[in-house]
């Protein structure tokens, strides 16, 4: 990235004042802002990774009501942690948060610097800087997708960026240069808030931007096009799943703790794992995108005959869960929603074909 222009460097104090004044007038009320602590900052930052703030807020409030601090969370069982996290996705965050709490609870006091927070699994540069600056006023910059967008437009960076991670590294020095040493927590939150509410992706509201007079992209008229990223290859995949109900219970598969994805979480089992092939029309067909892959999920309703039940009972990863208790099960949001749709329709069954 080209070095900042001298004129821009000279303007940094004025930019800080403008941004912080704007933030003071426009900051959105969030529970972790009203009562600041290292624990609440850690929980909010991990919850808001890959999750919209509006979605995270009710989870945060339920979580902190149940486990108010590191010591309380450290006593929790992984199953109940995953169950309370269910619906937020990216469940490794919940396991990392539980393990982090156990480690911090064993210390006399929590770490204070970004370097120290980086030692914990699941805490990357962005999260470590957010915790250290917001909870402990360390003057380190946070660089997330919102901040990358603000800086790319502010400095007119038009070269294509490879991905979010490399973009964050590219803008780290510029972000550190700008961060206010006296109010680093507020400044970092202001930068993220600006990117989320004004300097938005595709549709920036430059007329309301407190940094507009210093913005290269605003002057060039191409803010909506920045930042630019290299296009990623999109893929599609089909997943065939089995909907099975018996005496008010639903058959689910519990992912082992060593699984790469959704470890410890329950899910609707894949047909092939039950020794059944798809036959006829699925009860539900749903599409969802994870990263660069779009999945077509075909959910087939099966009946459960005694021979099947005996065979499935030998599979230690399969379990029968009371349909009335699904809200408390460690299910991902889509799986919980699909089961609810199927059950609301009466849970009709159609026999699958054996391989």
Phi and psi in degrees as GROMACS dihedral restraints (atoms count N, CA, C in turn):
[ dihedral_restraints ]
;  ai    aj    ak    al  type     phi  dphi    fc
    3     4     5     6     1   -63.1    20    10
    4     5     6     7     1   147.9    20    10
    6     7     8     9     1   -63.8    20    10
    7     8     9    10     1   149.2    20    10
    9    10    11    12     1   -64.5    20    10
   10    11    12    13     1   145.1    20    10
   12    13    14    15     1   -70.9    20    10
   13    14    15    16     1   146.2    20    10
   15    16    17    18     1   -52.2    20    10
   16    17    18    19     1   -40.8    20    10
   18    19    20    21     1   -61.1    20    10
   19    20    21    22     1   -37.9    20    10
   21    22    23    24     1   -67.8    20    10
   22    23    24    25     1   -41.6    20    10
   24    25    26    27     1   -59.8    20    10
   25    26    27    28     1   -41.4    20    10
   27    28    29    30     1   -66.4    20    10
   28    29    30    31     1   -23.8    20    10
   30    31    32    33     1   -88.6    20    10
   31    32    33    34     1    -5.2    20    10
   33    34    35    36     1   -55.1    20    10
   34    35    36    37     1   -46.9    20    10
   36    37    38    39     1   -57.4    20    10
   37    38    39    40     1   -40.9    20    10
   39    40    41    42     1   -67.9    20    10
   40    41    42    43     1   -37.5    20    10
   42    43    44    45     1   -63.8    20    10
   43    44    45    46     1   -43.0    20    10
   45    46    47    48     1   -59.7    20    10
   46    47    48    49     1   -47.2    20    10
   48    49    50    51     1   -61.8    20    10
   49    50    51    52     1   -43.1    20    10
   51    52    53    54     1   -64.1    20    10
   52    53    54    55     1   -43.8    20    10
   54    55    56    57     1   -67.3    20    10
   55    56    57    58     1   -44.4    20    10
   57    58    59    60     1   -67.2    20    10
   58    59    60    61     1   -35.8    20    10
   60    61    62    63     1   -65.5    20    10
   61    62    63    64     1   -42.6    20    10
   63    64    65    66     1   -61.4    20    10
   64    65    66    67     1   -43.3    20    10
   66    67    68    69     1   -63.9    20    10
   67    68    69    70     1   -39.0    20    10
   69    70    71    72     1   -60.2    20    10
   70    71    72    73     1   -31.9    20    10
   72    73    74    75     1   -87.0    20    10
   73    74    75    76     1   -26.1    20    10
   75    76    77    78     1  -121.5    20    10
   76    77    78    79     1     2.6    20    10
   78    79    80    81     1   -61.0    20    10
   79    80    81    82     1   133.7    20    10
   81    82    83    84     1   -77.8    20    10
   82    83    84    85     1   141.0    20    10
   84    85    86    87     1   -70.9    20    10
   85    86    87    88     1   125.6    20    10
   87    88    89    90     1  -136.8    20    10
   88    89    90    91     1   141.9    20    10
   90    91    92    93     1   -59.4    20    10
   91    92    93    94     1   -32.8    20    10
   93    94    95    96     1   -78.1    20    10
   94    95    96    97     1   -12.7    20    10
   96    97    98    99     1   -86.9    20    10
   97    98    99   100     1   -28.3    20    10
   99   100   101   102     1   -75.4    20    10
  100   101   102   103     1   -31.3    20    10
  102   103   104   105     1  -135.7    20    10
  103   104   105   106     1   102.9    20    10
  105   106   107   108     1   -94.4    20    10
  106   107   108   109     1   133.0    20    10
  108   109   110   111     1  -155.0    20    10
  109   110   111   112     1   164.0    20    10
  111   112   113   114     1   -60.1    20    10
  112   113   114   115     1   -43.3    20    10
  114   115   116   117     1   -63.4    20    10
  115   116   117   118     1   -49.8    20    10
  117   118   119   120     1   -64.7    20    10
  118   119   120   121     1   -34.0    20    10
  120   121   122   123     1   -67.8    20    10
  121   122   123   124     1   -43.2    20    10
  123   124   125   126     1   -60.5    20    10
  124   125   126   127     1   -48.6    20    10
  126   127   128   129     1   -61.3    20    10
  127   128   129   130     1   -46.5    20    10
  129   130   131   132     1   -64.8    20    10
  130   131   132   133     1   -40.8    20    10
  132   133   134   135     1   -67.0    20    10
  133   134   135   136     1   -41.4    20    10
  135   136   137   138     1   -69.5    20    10
  136   137   138   139     1   -37.1    20    10
  138   139   140   141     1   -66.9    20    10
  139   140   141   142     1   -35.7    20    10
  141   142   143   144     1   -84.9    20    10
  142   143   144   145     1    -2.9    20    10
  144   145   146   147     1   -68.7    20    10
  145   146   147   148     1   124.6    20    10
  147   148   149   150     1    63.7    20    10
  148   149   150   151     1    14.2    20    10
  150   151   152   153     1  -136.7    20    10
  151   152   153   154     1   137.5    20    10
  153   154   155   156     1   -67.5    20    10
  154   155   156   157     1   144.1    20    10
  156   157   158   159     1   -58.3    20    10
  157   158   159   160     1   -42.8    20    10
  159   160   161   162     1   -60.4    20    10
  160   161   162   163     1   -33.6    20    10
  162   163   164   165     1   -73.3    20    10
  163   164   165   166     1   -38.1    20    10
  165   166   167   168     1   -73.1    20    10
  166   167   168   169     1   -30.2    20    10
  168   169   170   171     1   -55.8    20    10
  169   170   171   172     1   -52.4    20    10
  171   172   173   174     1   -64.0    20    10
  172   173   174   175     1   -31.8    20    10
  174   175   176   177     1   -65.1    20    10
  175   176   177   178     1   -43.3    20    10
  177   178   179   180     1   -59.8    20    10
  178   179   180   181     1   -43.8    20    10
  180   181   182   183     1   -66.7    20    10
  181   182   183   184     1   -40.8    20    10
  183   184   185   186     1   -66.8    20    10
  184   185   186   187     1   -41.0    20    10
  186   187   188   189     1   -63.2    20    10
  187   188   189   190     1   -50.7    20    10
  189   190   191   192     1   -72.3    20    10
  190   191   192   193     1   -22.9    20    10
  192   193   194   195     1   -70.6    20    10
  193   194   195   196     1   -36.9    20    10
  195   196   197   198     1   -80.2    20    10
  196   197   198   199     1   -42.2    20    10
  198   199   200   201     1  -128.6    20    10
  199   200   201   202     1    91.7    20    10
  201   202   203   204     1   -72.0    20    10
  202   203   204   205     1   -19.9    20    10
  204   205   206   207     1  -151.0    20    10
  205   206   207   208     1   179.0    20    10
  207   208   209   210     1   -58.2    20    10
  208   209   210   211     1   -42.2    20    10
  210   211   212   213     1   -65.2    20    10
  211   212   213   214     1   -39.3    20    10
  213   214   215   216     1   -64.6    20    10
  214   215   216   217     1   -46.5    20    10
  216   217   218   219     1   -65.3    20    10
  217   218   219   220     1   -35.4    20    10
  219   220   221   222     1   -61.2    20    10
  220   221   222   223     1   -22.9    20    10
  222   223   224   225     1   -88.3    20    10
  223   224   225   226     1    -5.4    20    10
  225   226   227   228     1   -76.1    20    10
  226   227   228   229     1   154.6    20    10
  228   229   230   231     1   -87.5    20    10
  229   230   231   232     1   146.7    20    10
  231   232   233   234     1   -59.0    20    10
  232   233   234   235     1   -37.1    20    10
  234   235   236   237     1   -61.3    20    10
  235   236   237   238     1   -42.5    20    10
  237   238   239   240     1   -73.9    20    10
  238   239   240   241     1   -29.9    20    10
  240   241   242   243     1   -64.7    20    10
  241   242   243   244     1   -46.1    20    10
  243   244   245   246     1   -65.4    20    10
  244   245   246   247     1   -37.4    20    10
  246   247   248   249     1   -64.8    20    10
  247   248   249   250     1   -40.9    20    10
  249   250   251   252     1   -72.9    20    10
  250   251   252   253     1   -25.3    20    10
  252   253   254   255     1   -81.5    20    10
  253   254   255   256     1   -19.3    20    10
  255   256   257   258     1   -50.0    20    10
  256   257   258   259     1   126.8    20    10
  258   259   260   261     1   108.7    20    10
  259   260   261   262     1   -19.9    20    10
  261   262   263   264     1   -83.4    20    10
  262   263   264   265     1   -21.1    20    10
  264   265   266   267     1    75.7    20    10
  265   266   267   268     1   175.0    20    10
  267   268   269   270     1    46.6    20    10
  268   269   270   271     1    65.0    20    10
  270   271   272   273     1   -70.6    20    10
  271   272   273   274     1   -12.8    20    10
  273   274   275   276     1   -61.5    20    10
  274   275   276   277     1   -26.0    20    10
  276   277   278   279     1   -62.1    20    10
  277   278   279   280     1   -40.3    20    10
  279   280   281   282     1   -66.7    20    10
  280   281   282   283     1   -43.3    20    10
  282   283   284   285     1   -66.7    20    10
  283   284   285   286     1   -39.7    20    10
  285   286   287   288     1   -63.7    20    10
  286   287   288   289     1   -38.6    20    10
  288   289   290   291     1   -65.8    20    10
  289   290   291   292     1   -40.6    20    10
  291   292   293   294     1   -63.9    20    10
  292   293   294   295     1   -46.3    20    10
  294   295   296   297     1   -65.2    20    10
  295   296   297   298     1   -39.0    20    10
  297   298   299   300     1   -61.3    20    10
  298   299   300   301     1   -43.6    20    10
  300   301   302   303     1   -61.2    20    10
  301   302   303   304     1   -40.1    20    10
  303   304   305   306     1   -63.2    20    10
  304   305   306   307     1   -39.2    20    10
  306   307   308   309     1   -71.3    20    10
  307   308   309   310     1   -44.2    20    10
  309   310   311   312     1   -67.8    20    10
  310   311   312   313     1   -38.0    20    10
  312   313   314   315     1   -62.2    20    10
  313   314   315   316     1   -25.2    20    10
  315   316   317   318     1   -82.1    20    10
  316   317   318   319     1    -8.2    20    10
  318   319   320   321     1   -93.0    20    10
  319   320   321   322     1   158.9    20    10
  321   322   323   324     1   -67.5    20    10
  322   323   324   325     1   -35.7    20    10
  324   325   326   327     1  -152.1    20    10
  325   326   327   328     1   153.7    20    10
  327   328   329   330     1   -68.6    20    10
  328   329   330   331     1   155.5    20    10
  330   331   332   333     1   -57.3    20    10
  331   332   333   334     1   157.3    20    10
  333   334   335   336     1  -116.7    20    10
  334   335   336   337     1   -24.4    20    10
  336   337   338   339     1  -103.9    20    10
  337   338   339   340     1   158.0    20    10
  339   340   341   342     1   -62.1    20    10
  340   341   342   343     1   -38.1    20    10
  342   343   344   345     1   -60.3    20    10
  343   344   345   346     1   -41.5    20    10
  345   346   347   348     1   -68.4    20    10
  346   347   348   349     1   -40.5    20    10
  348   349   350   351     1   -67.4    20    10
  349   350   351   352     1   -27.5    20    10
  351   352   353   354     1   -63.9    20    10
  352   353   354   355     1   -18.0    20    10
  354   355   356   357     1   -70.8    20    10
  355   356   357   358     1   -17.3    20    10
  357   358   359   360     1   -87.3    20    10
  358   359   360   361     1   138.8    20    10
  360   361   362   363     1   -62.4    20    10
  361   362   363   364     1   134.6    20    10
  363   364   365   366     1    89.4    20    10
  364   365   366   367     1    -5.1    20    10
  366   367   368   369     1  -106.4    20    10
  367   368   369   370     1   102.2    20    10
  369   370   371   372     1   -91.1    20    10
  370   371   372   373     1  -173.8    20    10
  372   373   374   375     1   -55.2    20    10
  373   374   375   376     1   -44.8    20    10
  375   376   377   378     1   -63.1    20    10
  376   377   378   379     1   -51.5    20    10
  378   379   380   381     1   -63.8    20    10
  379   380   381   382     1   -41.7    20    10
  381   382   383   384     1   -61.6    20    10
  382   383   384   385     1   -43.3    20    10
  384   385   386   387     1   -66.1    20    10
  385   386   387   388     1   -38.1    20    10
  387   388   389   390     1   -64.2    20    10
  388   389   390   391     1   -46.2    20    10
  390   391   392   393     1   -62.4    20    10
  391   392   393   394     1   -49.4    20    10
  393   394   395   396     1   -65.9    20    10
  394   395   396   397     1   -38.4    20    10
  396   397   398   399     1   -77.9    20    10
  397   398   399   400     1   -40.5    20    10
  399   400   401   402     1   -78.1    20    10
  400   401   402   403     1   -44.2    20    10
  402   403   404   405     1   -87.4    20    10
  403   404   405   406     1   -26.4    20    10
  405   406   407   408     1  -129.5    20    10
  406   407   408   409     1     8.0    20    10
  408   409   410   411     1    58.3    20    10
  409   410   411   412     1    30.7    20    10
  411   412   413   414     1   -76.4    20    10
  412   413   414   415     1   131.3    20    10
  414   415   416   417     1   -77.9    20    10
  415   416   417   418     1    69.2    20    10
  417   418   419   420     1  -121.2    20    10
  418   419   420   421     1   144.7    20    10
  420   421   422   423     1   -88.9    20    10
  421   422   423   424     1   143.8    20    10
  423   424   425   426     1   -93.8    20    10
  424   425   426   427     1   133.1    20    10
  426   427   428   429     1  -129.0    20    10
  427   428   429   430     1    97.4    20    10
  429   430   431   432     1  -111.9    20    10
  430   431   432   433     1  -170.3    20    10
  432   433   434   435     1   -60.8    20    10
  433   434   435   436     1   -37.4    20    10
  435   436   437   438     1   -65.2    20    10
  436   437   438   439     1   -42.0    20    10
  438   439   440   441     1   -68.7    20    10
  439   440   441   442     1   -39.7    20    10
  441   442   443   444     1   -57.2    20    10
  442   443   444   445     1   -43.6    20    10
  444   445   446   447     1   -64.4    20    10
  445   446   447   448     1   -44.3    20    10
  447   448   449   450     1   -61.1    20    10
  448   449   450   451     1   -46.1    20    10
  450   451   452   453     1   -70.6    20    10
  451   452   453   454     1   -37.4    20    10
  453   454   455   456     1   -62.4    20    10
  454   455   456   457     1   -39.3    20    10
  456   457   458   459     1   -76.6    20    10
  457   458   459   460     1   -41.3    20    10
  459   460   461   462     1   -58.4    20    10
  460   461   462   463     1   -44.3    20    10
  462   463   464   465     1   -98.6    20    10
  463   464   465   466     1     2.7    20    10
  465   466   467   468     1    62.7    20    10
  466   467   468   469     1    45.6    20    10
  468   469   470   471     1   -84.3    20    10
  469   470   471   472     1   110.2    20    10
  471   472   473   474     1  -108.4    20    10
  472   473   474   475     1    -4.6    20    10
  474   475   476   477     1   -66.6    20    10
  475   476   477   478     1   147.1    20    10
  477   478   479   480     1   -72.6    20    10
  478   479   480   481     1   134.2    20    10
  480   481   482   483     1   -98.0    20    10
  481   482   483   484     1   143.3    20    10
  483   484   485   486     1   -70.3    20    10
  484   485   486   487     1   -49.0    20    10
  486   487   488   489     1  -162.3    20    10
  487   488   489   490     1   178.8    20    10
  489   490   491   492     1   -63.9    20    10
  490   491   492   493     1   -38.5    20    10
  492   493   494   495     1   -65.8    20    10
  493   494   495   496     1   -46.9    20    10
  495   496   497   498     1   -68.4    20    10
  496   497   498   499     1   -32.5    20    10
  498   499   500   501     1   -65.4    20    10
  499   500   501   502     1   -40.9    20    10
  501   502   503   504     1   -62.1    20    10
  502   503   504   505     1   -40.5    20    10
  504   505   506   507     1   -66.5    20    10
  505   506   507   508     1   -38.9    20    10
  507   508   509   510     1   -62.1    20    10
  508   509   510   511     1   -39.0    20    10
  510   511   512   513     1   -94.8    20    10
  511   512   513   514     1     2.3    20    10
  513   514   515   516     1   -59.8    20    10
  514   515   516   517     1   -44.8    20    10
  516   517   518   519     1   -65.0    20    10
  517   518   519   520     1   -42.0    20    10
  519   520   521   522     1   -65.5    20    10
  520   521   522   523     1   -40.1    20    10
  522   523   524   525     1   -64.3    20    10
  523   524   525   526     1   -42.4    20    10
  525   526   527   528     1   -63.6    20    10
  526   527   528   529     1   -33.3    20    10
  528   529   530   531     1   -66.7    20    10
  529   530   531   532     1   -35.5    20    10
  531   532   533   534     1   -85.3    20    10
  532   533   534   535     1   -29.7    20    10
  534   535   536   537     1   -55.9    20    10
  535   536   537   538     1   138.5    20    10
  537   538   539   540     1   -77.3    20    10
  538   539   540   541     1   119.6    20    10
  540   541   542   543     1   -68.4    20    10
  541   542   543   544     1   -21.6    20    10
  543   544   545   546     1   -89.4    20    10
  544   545   546   547     1   -29.8    20    10
  546   547   548   549     1  -133.4    20    10
  547   548   549   550     1    59.8    20    10
  549   550   551   552     1   -64.2    20    10
  550   551   552   553     1   -37.0    20    10
  552   553   554   555     1   -64.4    20    10
  553   554   555   556     1   -48.6    20    10
  555   556   557   558     1   -64.7    20    10
  556   557   558   559     1   -39.4    20    10
  558   559   560   561     1   -63.4    20    10
  559   560   561   562     1   -46.4    20    10
  561   562   563   564     1   -61.5    20    10
  562   563   564   565     1   -42.4    20    10
  564   565   566   567     1   -66.0    20    10
  565   566   567   568     1   -34.9    20    10
  567   568   569   570     1   -65.2    20    10
  568   569   570   571     1   -41.8    20    10
  570   571   572   573     1   -62.4    20    10
  571   572   573   574     1   -44.8    20    10
  573   574   575   576     1   -66.7    20    10
  574   575   576   577     1   -39.5    20    10
  576   577   578   579     1   -64.4    20    10
  577   578   579   580     1   -39.9    20    10
  579   580   581   582     1   -61.7    20    10
  580   581   582   583     1   -45.4    20    10
  582   583   584   585     1   -66.5    20    10
  583   584   585   586     1   -32.7    20    10
  585   586   587   588     1   -78.7    20    10
  586   587   588   589     1   -31.3    20    10
  588   589   590   591     1  -114.1    20    10
  589   590   591   592     1   -24.8    20    10
  591   592   593   594     1  -121.4    20    10
  592   593   594   595     1   -56.0    20    10
  594   595   596   597     1   -85.3    20    10
  595   596   597   598     1    57.8    20    10
  597   598   599   600     1   -76.3    20    10
  598   599   600   601     1   160.7    20    10
  600   601   602   603     1   -64.9    20    10
  601   602   603   604     1   124.2    20    10
  603   604   605   606     1    80.9    20    10
  604   605   606   607     1   -36.7    20    10
  606   607   608   609     1  -131.3    20    10
  607   608   609   610     1    66.5    20    10
  609   610   611   612     1   -68.1    20    10
  610   611   612   613     1   142.9    20    10
  612   613   614   615     1  -102.2    20    10
  613   614   615   616     1    74.7    20    10
  615   616   617   618     1   -60.8    20    10
  616   617   618   619     1   -27.2    20    10
  618   619   620   621     1   -65.3    20    10
  619   620   621   622     1   -22.6    20    10
  621   622   623   624     1  -103.9    20    10
  622   623   624   625     1     4.1    20    10
  624   625   626   627     1   -82.9    20    10
  625   626   627   628     1   126.7    20    10
  627   628   629   630     1   -71.6    20    10
  628   629   630   631     1   -12.8    20    10
  630   631   632   633     1  -104.8    20    10
  631   632   633   634     1     9.7    20    10
  633   634   635   636     1   -57.4    20    10
  634   635   636   637     1   -38.6    20    10
  636   637   638   639     1   -68.5    20    10
  637   638   639   640     1   -16.8    20    10
  639   640   641   642     1  -106.2    20    10
  640   641   642   643     1     3.4    20    10
  642   643   644   645     1   -89.6    20    10
  643   644   645   646     1   119.7    20    10
  645   646   647   648     1   -62.6    20    10
  646   647   648   649     1   -45.6    20    10
  648   649   650   651     1   -66.9    20    10
  649   650   651   652     1   -33.9    20    10
  651   652   653   654     1   -62.8    20    10
  652   653   654   655     1   -44.2    20    10
  654   655   656   657     1   -68.5    20    10
  655   656   657   658     1   -34.7    20    10
  657   658   659   660     1   -82.6    20    10
  658   659   660   661     1   -16.4    20    10
  660   661   662   663     1    78.5    20    10
  661   662   663   664     1    21.1    20    10
  663   664   665   666     1  -124.4    20    10
  664   665   666   667     1    27.6    20    10
  666   667   668   669     1   -57.6    20    10
  667   668   669   670     1   -37.3    20    10
  669   670   671   672     1   -64.3    20    10
  670   671   672   673     1   -20.7    20    10
  672   673   674   675     1   -90.1    20    10
  673   674   675   676     1    -7.4    20    10
  675   676   677   678     1  -111.6    20    10
  676   677   678   679     1   150.1    20    10
  678   679   680   681     1   -75.7    20    10
  679   680   681   682     1   163.7    20    10
  681   682   683   684     1  -107.4    20    10
  682   683   684   685     1   134.4    20    10
  684   685   686   687     1  -121.9    20    10
  685   686   687   688     1   149.8    20    10
  687   688   689   690     1   -65.0    20    10
  688   689   690   691     1   132.6    20    10
  690   691   692   693     1   -65.6    20    10
  691   692   693   694     1   137.2    20    10
  693   694   695   696     1   -99.3    20    10
  694   695   696   697     1   147.5    20    10
  696   697   698   699     1   -69.2    20    10
  697   698   699   700     1   129.6    20    10
  699   700   701   702     1   -94.0    20    10
  700   701   702   703     1   142.9    20    10
  702   703   704   705     1  -129.3    20    10
  703   704   705   706     1   160.7    20    10
  705   706   707   708     1  -130.7    20    10
  706   707   708   709     1   149.6    20    10
  708   709   710   711     1  -148.2    20    10
  709   710   711   712     1   153.5    20    10
  711   712   713   714     1  -113.4    20    10
  712   713   714   715     1   133.5    20    10
  714   715   716   717     1  -123.4    20    10
  715   716   717   718     1   125.5    20    10
  717   718   719   720     1  -101.0    20    10
  718   719   720   721     1   121.7    20    10
  720   721   722   723     1  -121.1    20    10
  721   722   723   724     1   162.3    20    10
  723   724   725   726     1  -114.3    20    10
  724   725   726   727     1   124.0    20    10
  726   727   728   729     1   -98.3    20    10
  727   728   729   730     1   115.0    20    10
  729   730   731   732     1  -131.3    20    10
  730   731   732   733     1   125.7    20    10
  732   733   734   735     1  -125.2    20    10
  733   734   735   736     1   144.0    20    10
  735   736   737   738     1  -152.7    20    10
  736   737   738   739     1   120.6    20    10
  738   739   740   741     1    50.1    20    10
  739   740   741   742     1    46.3    20    10
  741   742   743   744     1    78.6    20    10
  742   743   744   745     1     9.5    20    10
  744   745   746   747     1  -118.7    20    10
  745   746   747   748     1   152.3    20    10
  747   748   749   750     1  -114.2    20    10
  748   749   750   751     1   137.2    20    10
  750   751   752   753     1   -83.3    20    10
  751   752   753   754     1   123.7    20    10
  753   754   755   756     1  -128.5    20    10
  754   755   756   757     1   158.6    20    10
  756   757   758   759     1  -110.2    20    10
  757   758   759   760     1   129.7    20    10
  759   760   761   762     1   -94.5    20    10
  760   761   762   763     1   118.0    20    10
  762   763   764   765     1   -67.9    20    10
  763   764   765   766     1   136.3    20    10
  765   766   767   768     1   -65.1    20    10
  766   767   768   769     1   158.6    20    10
  768   769   770   771     1   -69.2    20    10
  769   770   771   772     1   -16.7    20    10
  771   772   773   774     1   -94.0    20    10
  772   773   774   775     1     3.5    20    10
  774   775   776   777     1   -64.0    20    10
  775   776   777   778     1   147.7    20    10
  777   778   779   780     1   -71.1    20    10
  778   779   780   781     1   -34.4    20    10
  780   781   782   783     1  -123.9    20    10
  781   782   783   784     1   141.2    20    10
  783   784   785   786     1    55.6    20    10
  784   785   786   787     1    37.3    20    10
  786   787   788   789     1   -58.0    20    10
  787   788   789   790     1   130.5    20    10
  789   790   791   792     1    81.3    20    10
  790   791   792   793     1    -6.6    20    10
  792   793   794   795     1   -90.2    20    10
  793   794   795   796     1   153.3    20    10
  795   796   797   798     1   -92.8    20    10
  796   797   798   799     1   152.3    20    10
  798   799   800   801     1  -152.0    20    10
  799   800   801   802     1   164.1    20    10
  801   802   803   804     1   -67.9    20    10
  802   803   804   805     1   124.6    20    10
  804   805   806   807     1   -65.8    20    10
  805   806   807   808     1   148.9    20    10
  807   808   809   810     1   -74.3    20    10
  808   809   810   811     1   140.2    20    10
  810   811   812   813     1   -52.2    20    10
  811   812   813   814     1   -47.1    20    10
  813   814   815   816     1   -61.8    20    10
  814   815   816   817     1   -27.8    20    10
  816   817   818   819     1   -70.5    20    10
  817   818   819   820     1   -16.8    20    10
  819   820   821   822     1   -98.5    20    10
  820   821   822   823     1     1.7    20    10
  822   823   824   825     1    74.4    20    10
  823   824   825   826     1    30.1    20    10
  825   826   827   828     1  -127.0    20    10
  826   827   828   829     1   142.9    20    10
  828   829   830   831     1  -104.3    20    10
  829   830   831   832     1   152.8    20    10
  831   832   833   834     1   -67.2    20    10
  832   833   834   835     1   142.7    20    10
  834   835   836   837     1  -146.1    20    10
  835   836   837   838     1   135.4    20    10
  837   838   839   840     1    74.9    20    10
  838   839   840   841     1  -171.3    20    10
  840   841   842   843     1   -81.6    20    10
  841   842   843   844     1   139.5    20    10
  843   844   845   846     1   -68.8    20    10
  844   845   846   847     1   153.9    20    10
  846   847   848   849     1   -69.8    20    10
  847   848   849   850     1   -34.5    20    10
  849   850   851   852     1  -141.1    20    10
  850   851   852   853     1   145.6    20    10
  852   853   854   855     1  -130.8    20    10
  853   854   855   856     1   122.2    20    10
  855   856   857   858     1  -132.6    20    10
  856   857   858   859     1   148.2    20    10
  858   859   860   861     1  -117.6    20    10
  859   860   861   862     1   142.2    20    10
  861   862   863   864     1  -150.5    20    10
  862   863   864   865     1   154.3    20    10
  864   865   866   867     1  -116.2    20    10
  865   866   867   868     1   129.1    20    10
  867   868   869   870     1  -122.7    20    10
  868   869   870   871     1   112.7    20    10
  870   871   872   873     1    64.8    20    10
  871   872   873   874     1  -122.3    20    10
  873   874   875   876     1  -101.5    20    10
  874   875   876   877     1     8.3    20    10
  876   877   878   879     1  -112.2    20    10
  877   878   879   880     1   129.0    20    10
  879   880   881   882     1  -102.2    20    10
  880   881   882   883     1   121.7    20    10
  882   883   884   885     1  -101.3    20    10
  883   884   885   886     1   133.9    20    10
  885   886   887   888     1   -99.5    20    10
  886   887   888   889     1   110.0    20    10
  888   889   890   891     1   -95.6    20    10
  889   890   891   892     1   115.6    20    10
  891   892   893   894     1  -104.9    20    10
  892   893   894   895     1   116.8    20    10
  894   895   896   897     1  -106.9    20    10
  895   896   897   898     1   112.3    20    10
  897   898   899   900     1   -99.8    20    10
  898   899   900   901     1   129.3    20    10
  900   901   902   903     1   -86.8    20    10
  901   902   903   904     1   121.8    20    10
  903   904   905   906     1  -112.8    20    10
  904   905   906   907     1   152.5    20    10
  906   907   908   909     1   -87.1    20    10
  907   908   909   910     1   163.7    20    10
  909   910   911   912     1  -120.7    20    10
  910   911   912   913     1    99.9    20    10
  912   913   914   915     1   -86.3    20    10
  913   914   915   916     1   156.5    20    10
  915   916   917   918     1   -51.7    20    10
  916   917   918   919     1   -39.9    20    10
  918   919   920   921     1   -64.7    20    10
  919   920   921   922     1   -38.7    20    10
  921   922   923   924     1   -65.3    20    10
  922   923   924   925     1   -44.6    20    10
  924   925   926   927     1   -60.2    20    10
  925   926   927   928     1   -43.6    20    10
  927   928   929   930     1   -62.8    20    10
  928   929   930   931     1   -39.2    20    10
  930   931   932   933     1   -70.6    20    10
  931   932   933   934     1   -43.4    20    10
  933   934   935   936     1   -67.6    20    10
  934   935   936   937     1   -29.8    20    10
  936   937   938   939     1   -63.8    20    10
  937   938   939   940     1   -21.4    20    10
  939   940   941   942     1   -80.4    20    10
  940   941   942   943     1   -13.7    20    10
  942   943   944   945     1   -86.0    20    10
  943   944   945   946     1   109.4    20    10
  945   946   947   948     1   -64.5    20    10
  946   947   948   949     1   -13.1    20    10
  948   949   950   951     1   -94.7    20    10
  949   950   951   952     1    -7.1    20    10
  951   952   953   954     1   -95.4    20    10
  952   953   954   955     1   145.2    20    10
  954   955   956   957     1  -150.2    20    10
  955   956   957   958     1   150.8    20    10
  957   958   959   960     1   -97.1    20    10
  958   959   960   961     1   124.9    20    10
  960   961   962   963     1  -117.4    20    10
  961   962   963   964     1   132.5    20    10
  963   964   965   966     1   -58.0    20    10
  964   965   966   967     1   129.1    20    10
  966   967   968   969     1   -59.3    20    10
  967   968   969   970     1   -29.3    20    10
  969   970   971   972     1   -75.9    20    10
  970   971   972   973     1   -12.1    20    10
  972   973   974   975     1  -106.5    20    10
  973   974   975   976     1    11.6    20    10
  975   976   977   978     1   -62.7    20    10
  976   977   978   979     1   -31.6    20    10
  978   979   980   981     1   -63.3    20    10
  979   980   981   982     1   -27.4    20    10
  981   982   983   984     1   -96.8    20    10
  982   983   984   985     1     0.7    20    10
  984   985   986   987     1   -82.7    20    10
  985   986   987   988     1   153.9    20    10
  987   988   989   990     1   -82.1    20    10
  988   989   990   991     1    68.0    20    10
  990   991   992   993     1  -106.3    20    10
  991   992   993   994     1   145.8    20    10
  993   994   995   996     1   -71.0    20    10
  994   995   996   997     1   158.8    20    10
  996   997   998   999     1   -54.3    20    10
  997   998   999  1000     1   -50.0    20    10
  999  1000  1001  1002     1   -60.2    20    10
 1000  1001  1002  1003     1   -43.2    20    10
 1002  1003  1004  1005     1   -65.0    20    10
 1003  1004  1005  1006     1   -41.3    20    10
 1005  1006  1007  1008     1   -62.8    20    10
 1006  1007  1008  1009     1   -41.1    20    10
 1008  1009  1010  1011     1   -66.8    20    10
 1009  1010  1011  1012     1   -42.8    20    10
 1011  1012  1013  1014     1   -63.7    20    10
 1012  1013  1014  1015     1   -42.4    20    10
 1014  1015  1016  1017     1   -63.3    20    10
 1015  1016  1017  1018     1   -40.3    20    10
 1017  1018  1019  1020     1   -62.7    20    10
 1018  1019  1020  1021     1   -40.9    20    10
 1020  1021  1022  1023     1   -63.3    20    10
 1021  1022  1023  1024     1   -45.2    20    10
 1023  1024  1025  1026     1   -64.5    20    10
 1024  1025  1026  1027     1   -45.5    20    10
 1026  1027  1028  1029     1   -65.9    20    10
 1027  1028  1029  1030     1   -34.5    20    10
 1029  1030  1031  1032     1   -67.1    20    10
 1030  1031  1032  1033     1   -20.3    20    10
 1032  1033  1034  1035     1   -92.5    20    10
 1033  1034  1035  1036     1     3.1    20    10
 1035  1036  1037  1038     1   102.1    20    10
 1036  1037  1038  1039     1    -5.4    20    10
 1038  1039  1040  1041     1    59.4    20    10
 1039  1040  1041  1042     1    45.5    20    10
 1041  1042  1043  1044     1   -64.8    20    10
 1042  1043  1044  1045     1   148.0    20    10
 1044  1045  1046  1047     1  -113.3    20    10
 1045  1046  1047  1048     1   153.2    20    10
 1047  1048  1049  1050     1  -142.9    20    10
 1048  1049  1050  1051     1   128.0    20    10
 1050  1051  1052  1053     1   -68.5    20    10
 1051  1052  1053  1054     1   133.4    20    10
 1053  1054  1055  1056     1   -83.1    20    10
 1054  1055  1056  1057     1   164.7    20    10
 1056  1057  1058  1059     1   -96.5    20    10
 1057  1058  1059  1060     1   135.3    20    10
 1059  1060  1061  1062     1   -74.0    20    10
 1060  1061  1062  1063     1   149.0    20    10
